[in-house]
Amino acid sequence: MDRFTDRVALITGGSRGIGFAIARRLVAEGASVVITGRRQESLDEAVAVLGARASAVAGKADDADHRARAIAHVIERHGHVDHLVNNAGINPAWGPLREVEIALAHKILAVNVVATLEWTRDAVAAGLGRSVVNLSSVSGLSASPNIGLYGISKAAIINLTVQLAEELAPRVRVNAVAPAVVKTAFARALYEGREAEASAPYPLGRLGEVDDVAGPVAFLLSDDAAWITGQTVVIDGGASIRSAL
């Protein structure tokens, strides 16, 4: 497939996990990619795997200088940017909301929500011309014991997606995906040592893999989804169907 030949994608949090899988999928379909992340070493390792059409800029997702450097790098290296994937996110808080440090609430919202808005606004100002996909989560669709702040931030992403889709149409399409538990280092605490138990609620009988998310993201970014905007695609192995039943 060559749906992204001559296209350029900027992917935040692209050095590992779901972000890296998205970058790998887009490169396989012809794109050039610029990935961001906090650790230069991890970015270098990712670029070595992705190949000559990949480059990276290190920094924190909620840092304005980093954002400016990353977008400037995309334009200087490629001359334009077609696609943005807002994948960077954090979840440093664990426990009931009544006990969580308020400082952590500010940090989670700054990285997961406000930075998503800022990356999108700056990319559009730099000429972003096709599509955006934001990473939400099924935790944004229902109560999420012990990760309530994360769920709140991901619920905000769903509404942010709708708002941006309205404001940026018809030039730019904006969609989101909401995965359930995917086997990444980020989600390890939710399944490590108890994978069979953690998989039990899923009708498809397993937890997600990173490529289960990368495929739908590539579809939403591509022209195959040219008449889709403002939508959040749930990727959960059927768990929400079972809950509804």
C-alpha positions, 0 to 999 in steps of 0.5 A: 500500500502507498496511501502516504507516498509524498506525505509527511506526518508528525507523531508526538510520543513516537519513540515506542509503543502505539506511537512507534507502531503508527510511525512504522505503519505510515513509513511502510505505506510511503510516508516520511515521519518526524517523531517526538519523545522525551528521551533522545536515546529512545528516539535514535533507536526508533529512527534507526528502525524506521529508516531514512524517511524518519527523523526525531526531535526530543523534548516534552510534549507540553513544552512550547520551545520543543513544539516550535522546534519540532514543527520548524524541523518538519518544515525545514526538512520536508517543506510541508506537513500533511498529518498530525498524530497527537499520541503523547500522554502521561498518567502519573496519578493512581488512586481515587480522585479524592486522594490524588495530588492536585498538582498531578491533575494540572500536569495530566491535563497540561500534557494530555489535553492542552498540549494536544490543542497546542500541537494542533493549532501550531501545526495548522498555522504551519500549513497542516493540510490534511488530517489529525488523529488524537489518541483518546482511550476507553477510560474516557468513556466510562468510570475508570477506577484508580485512573480517574484523572487519566480518564477525565483527560481522555474524555476531554480529548473526545470533545476536543476532537469534535470541536476541532473537527468543526473549526478546521473543516473543510481543510483539515479532518480531525478524528480520534481513537479510543483503545482499551488496554494495549500491551505496552510499557505504558499500560503494563500495570494494568495487565502484567502478571495477570494477563489472562484475568485482564483479557477475560472481559474481551470477547475477542479473547485477548488484550490489544497489540500496538498494530491493532491501533496503528491500522485504524489510525492509518485509515483515519489519516488516509484519504480512505477516510476522506468523508469522516471527521469528528469521530472517535473510533473505539478499539477495544476487542469488543469489550464495550459490546459485552458491557452493553449486553 
